[in-house]
Amino acid sequence: MGPGKICAPHSTMDARVGGAYVFPMQRPDGTVTTVRGAIKELIPNRKLRFTWVWDKEDGTPGDEVTEITLEFRPIGTGTRLTLRHTGFTDRDSRDKHAHGWSGCADSLELYLAGKLTTCG
C-alpha cells in the first residue's frame, strides 16, 4: 500500500460496513504518515467505499475527510479496477492524491506480477 518505496506493513482493517482501518505509511527514511477511515459500503468482489483522513502531526485525525470508491469489474480473464477519490477541499490536495494513487497502481502491478513482495 503506497507509491514507490512507501509501504504500510503495520496496517489494520476491519473489513465490514462500519469497520475502521488505519494505514501507517512508512517512507524509506523512516518517516511515517498515517491515513485512516471507515468502511461505508462493501459488496464482495465488486465494490468498496470508504472515508480517507490523514492524521495531523500530533496523531489526531485531520480536517479534510474525503471518500474513495473502488469498483471491480470482470473483463476477459482479468479484472478492471476503477478508483474514484472525491471531496477534496482544493486542487493541490486532489493533484497530490492523484499522483499518489498513480504510484499505488504501479506498485500493485509490480506486486501482481510477482516483482514486489515486501516493503523496502
Beta strands, then each sheet from edge to edge (+ up, - down):
strand 1: 12-13
strand 2: 20-26
strand 3: 32-43
strand 4: 47-54
strand 5: 66-75
strand 6: 78-86
sheet 1: 1+ 2- 3+ 4- 5+ 6-
end
